[in-house]
Amino acid sequence: MKIKQNPWIRVSICYQLNKERKCVCINKEMAYKLRKEIEAQNGTIYWFQPVE
């Protein structure tokens, strides 16, 4: 059984990469992709919270 992705679930994600901090509110799938990219570049995720 394949679970369909829900584009309406949004999360707030804050991270630090190369001494720059940034916070964004994006859909869940994009947030997981961003998290993997940040961690692959030795960045830090310090907030990952569902908002809707």
N, CA, C and O atoms as a MOPAC input file, in Angstrom:
PM7 MOZYME 1SCF
protein

 N      0.83900 1    -1.17200 1     0.00000 1
 C      0.00000 1     0.00000 1     0.00000 1
 C      0.88600 1     1.23800 1     0.00000 1
 O      1.80100 1     1.35000 1     0.81700 1
 N      0.62500 1     2.15100 1    -0.89700 1
 C      1.40400 1     3.38600 1    -0.97700 1
 C      0.64100 1     4.51300 1    -0.29500 1
 O     -0.54700 1     4.71900 1    -0.54200 1
 N      1.33700 1     5.22700 1     0.55600 1
 C      0.72200 1     6.35700 1     1.25200 1
 C      0.87300 1     7.60100 1     0.38100 1
 O      1.97300 1     7.93100 1    -0.06200 1
 N     -0.22500 1     8.27400 1     0.14700 1
 C     -0.21500 1     9.47200 1    -0.68200 1
 C      0.32400 1    10.64700 1     0.13000 1
 O     -0.03300 1    10.81600 1     1.29600 1
 N      1.16700 1    11.44300 1    -0.47700 1
 C      1.73100 1    12.59800 1     0.20600 1
 C      0.67300 1    13.68600 1     0.34100 1
 O     -0.08500 1    13.94300 1    -0.59400 1
 N      0.62800 1    14.30800 1     1.48000 1
 C     -0.32500 1    15.37700 1     1.73700 1
 C      0.39200 1    16.71600 1     1.60100 1
 O      1.20600 1    17.06200 1     2.45700 1
 N      0.10700 1    17.47900 1     0.53800 1
 C      0.80900 1    18.74700 1     0.33200 1
 C      0.36300 1    19.84500 1     1.28800 1
 O      0.97000 1    20.91600 1     1.31500 1
 N     -0.68000 1    19.60400 1     2.07100 1
 C     -1.21100 1    20.64200 1     2.95300 1
 C     -0.54500 1    20.65300 1     4.32200 1
 O     -0.72500 1    21.61000 1     5.07500 1
 N      0.20900 1    19.63500 1     4.66300 1
 C      0.90000 1    19.62400 1     5.95300 1
 C      2.12300 1    20.51900 1     5.84200 1
 O      2.99700 1    20.28900 1     5.00600 1
 N      2.18000 1    21.53700 1     6.68800 1
 C      3.28700 1    22.48300 1     6.65300 1
 C      4.05500 1    22.42000 1     7.96800 1
 O      3.48200 1    22.16400 1     9.02700 1
 N      5.34900 1    22.65500 1     7.88300 1
 C      6.18800 1    22.66200 1     9.07600 1
 C      7.06300 1    23.90700 1     9.08400 1
 O      7.36600 1    24.49300 1     8.04500 1
 N      7.44500 1    24.27700 1    10.26000 1
 C      8.39900 1    25.36300 1    10.44100 1
 C      9.74700 1    24.71200 1    10.72600 1
 O      9.85900 1    23.86100 1    11.60900 1
 N     10.76900 1    25.11400 1     9.97500 1
 C     12.09800 1    24.53100 1    10.15600 1
 C     13.11300 1    25.67200 1    10.25800 1
 O     13.13300 1    26.57600 1     9.42200 1
 N     13.93600 1    25.61600 1    11.27500 1
 C     15.00300 1    26.60000 1    11.47000 1
 C     16.33200 1    25.84600 1    11.47600 1
 O     16.44900 1    24.75800 1    12.04000 1
 N     17.31900 1    26.44900 1    10.84100 1
 C     18.60400 1    25.77200 1    10.73700 1
 C     19.74300 1    26.78200 1    10.69700 1
 O     19.53700 1    27.97300 1    10.46200 1
 N     20.94400 1    26.27800 1    10.93300 1
 C     22.15400 1    27.08600 1    10.83900 1
 C     23.10900 1    26.37600 1     9.90000 1
 O     23.38200 1    25.18600 1    10.05400 1
 N     23.61700 1    27.12300 1     8.91900 1
 C     24.55700 1    26.59000 1     7.95200 1
 C     25.55800 1    27.67900 1     7.61700 1
 O     25.17200 1    28.76900 1     7.19500 1
 N     26.83600 1    27.39500 1     7.80100 1
 C     27.90000 1    28.36100 1     7.52600 1
 C     27.69600 1    29.67300 1     8.28100 1
 O     27.80200 1    30.75300 1     7.69900 1
 N     27.40500 1    29.57700 1     9.56900 1
 C     27.22400 1    30.72200 1    10.46200 1
 C     26.04000 1    31.60800 1    10.08100 1
 O     25.97100 1    32.75900 1    10.51200 1
 N     25.12400 1    31.10000 1     9.29400 1
 C     23.92500 1    31.84300 1     8.91400 1
 C     22.70300 1    31.06900 1     9.41200 1
 O     22.56300 1    29.87700 1     9.14100 1
 N     21.82200 1    31.75700 1    10.14100 1
 C     20.59800 1    31.12300 1    10.63200 1
 C     19.43100 1    31.55300 1     9.76000 1
 O     19.35600 1    32.69100 1     9.29600 1
 N     18.51900 1    30.60100 1     9.55100 1
 C     17.36900 1    30.88600 1     8.71200 1
 C     16.19500 1    30.03800 1     9.17300 1
 O     16.37800 1    28.89700 1     9.59900 1
 N     14.98300 1    30.59300 1     9.09100 1
 C     13.75600 1    29.86600 1     9.40000 1
 C     12.80600 1    29.98400 1     8.21300 1
 O     12.65300 1    31.05700 1     7.63000 1
 N     12.17800 1    28.87900 1     7.86700 1
 C     11.22300 1    28.86400 1     6.76600 1
 C     10.01600 1    28.01500 1     7.15300 1
 O     10.10700 1    27.15200 1     8.02600 1
 N      8.90400 1    28.26400 1     6.50700 1
 C      7.70100 1    27.46800 1     6.69500 1
 C      7.34800 1    26.87900 1     5.32800 1
 O      6.93200 1    27.59600 1     4.41800 1
 N      7.52100 1    25.55700 1     5.20000 1
 C      7.33700 1    24.87900 1     3.91800 1
 C      6.56000 1    23.58200 1     4.11900 1
 O      6.29700 1    23.18600 1     5.25500 1
 N      6.19300 1    22.92000 1     3.02500 1
 C      5.45200 1    21.66400 1     3.17700 1
 C      6.37300 1    20.57500 1     3.72000 1
 O      7.59800 1    20.67800 1     3.65700 1
 N      5.75400 1    19.54500 1     4.24500 1
 C      6.48600 1    18.50200 1     4.98100 1
 C      7.54400 1    17.79700 1     4.13900 1
 O      8.65800 1    17.57500 1     4.61200 1
 N      7.21600 1    17.44500 1     2.90800 1
 C      8.16900 1    16.72700 1     2.06900 1
 C      9.39500 1    17.57900 1     1.75000 1
 O     10.52100 1    17.08200 1     1.77900 1
 N      9.18100 1    18.85900 1     1.44600 1
 C     10.29700 1    19.75800 1     1.17200 1
 C     11.14800 1    19.95700 1     2.42800 1
 O     12.36900 1    20.08600 1     2.34000 1
 N     10.50200 1    19.98200 1     3.59100 1
 C     11.23100 1    20.15000 1     4.84500 1
 C     12.16100 1    18.96500 1     5.10400 1
 O     13.29300 1    19.15400 1     5.55000 1
 N     11.69400 1    17.74400 1     4.82800 1
 C     12.55900 1    16.57900 1     5.01800 1
 C     13.73800 1    16.59600 1     4.04300 1
 O     14.85200 1    16.22300 1     4.41000 1
 N     13.50000 1    17.02100 1     2.82400 1
 C     14.59500 1    17.13700 1     1.84900 1
 C     15.60400 1    18.18800 1     2.29800 1
 O     16.81400 1    17.96900 1     2.22400 1
 N     15.09900 1    19.33700 1     2.76500 1
 C     15.98000 1    20.39900 1     3.24200 1
 C     16.78600 1    19.93000 1     4.44500 1
 O     17.97300 1    20.23400 1     4.55800 1
 N     16.14400 1    19.19200 1     5.33800 1
 C     16.83200 1    18.67600 1     6.52800 1
 C     18.00300 1    17.77300 1     6.13900 1
 O     19.09000 1    17.88700 1     6.70600 1
 N     17.78300 1    16.88100 1     5.17700 1
 C     18.86000 1    16.00300 1     4.72300 1
 C     20.00700 1    16.80000 1     4.10900 1
 O     21.17400 1    16.49200 1     4.35000 1
 N     19.68200 1    17.82200 1     3.31800 1
 C     20.71000 1    18.64800 1     2.69100 1
 C     21.53100 1    19.40900 1     3.73500 1
 O     22.75800 1    19.46100 1     3.64800 1
 N     20.85300 1    19.99400 1     4.71700 1
 C     21.54300 1    20.74800 1     5.76700 1
 C     22.45300 1    19.83200 1     6.56800 1
 O     23.60600 1    20.18100 1     6.82500 1
 N     21.96000 1    18.67600 1     6.96400 1
 C     22.76800 1    17.73800 1     7.74500 1
 C     23.92900 1    17.18800 1     6.93100 1
 O     24.99300 1    16.92700 1     7.49100 1
 N     23.75500 1    17.00400 1     5.61800 1
 C     24.83800 1    16.52100 1     4.76500 1
 C     25.97100 1    17.54200 1     4.65700 1
 O     27.11800 1    17.17500 1     4.40500 1
 N     25.64800 1    18.82200 1     4.84900 1
 C     26.64800 1    19.88600 1     4.77500 1
 C     27.14100 1    20.29800 1     6.16600 1
 O     27.72100 1    21.37000 1     6.33300 1
 N     26.90300 1    19.43200 1     7.16600 1
 C     27.30800 1    19.66400 1     8.56300 1
 C     26.64300 1    20.88100 1     9.18000 1
 O     27.22300 1    21.54500 1    10.03900 1
 N     25.42600 1    21.17400 1     8.74300 1
 C     24.64000 1    22.24200 1     9.35600 1
 C     23.87200 1    21.68700 1    10.54400 1
 O     23.95200 1    20.49700 1    10.84700 1
 N     23.12900 1    22.55800 1    11.21400 1
 C     22.37700 1    22.17100 1    12.39900 1
 C     20.91100 1    22.54800 1    12.24200 1
 O     20.58300 1    23.68400 1    11.90000 1
 N     20.03900 1    21.58800 1    12.49600 1
 C     18.59800 1    21.83300 1    12.54100 1
 C     18.26500 1    22.07200 1    14.00100 1
 O     18.52300 1    21.20400 1    14.83400 1
 N     17.69500 1    23.23200 1    14.34000 1
 C     17.38000 1    23.46500 1    15.74100 1
 C     15.89400 1    23.67600 1    15.98400 1
 O     15.49600 1    23.89800 1    17.12800 1
 N     15.06300 1    23.61600 1    14.95700 1
 C     13.62700 1    23.67500 1    15.15900 1
 C     12.95500 1    22.98100 1    13.99500 1
 O     13.24600 1    23.28500 1    12.83800 1
 N     12.06200 1    22.05400 1    14.28400 1
 C     11.33600 1    21.32800 1    13.25600 1
 C      9.96800 1    21.04500 1    13.84900 1
 O      9.80500 1    20.07600 1    14.59100 1
 N      8.98500 1    21.87000 1    13.53600 1
 C      7.68500 1    21.80600 1    14.20600 1
 C      6.52900 1    21.87700 1    13.19900 1
 O      6.49800 1    22.78000 1    12.36300 1
 N      5.58500 1    20.93900 1    13.27100 1
 C      4.39600 1    21.04200 1    12.41100 1
 C      3.57500 1    22.28800 1    12.79500 1
 O      3.41700 1    22.59500 1    13.97600 1
 N      3.06300 1    22.99300 1    11.78900 1
 C      2.25500 1    24.17000 1    12.06200 1
 C      0.81100 1    23.98800 1    11.61000 1
 O     -0.08100 1    24.65600 1    12.13400 1
 N      0.56300 1    23.11100 1    10.66300 1
 C     -0.81200 1    22.86900 1    10.19600 1
 C     -1.03800 1    21.38800 1    10.04800 1
 O     -2.12900 1    20.96500 1     9.66600 1

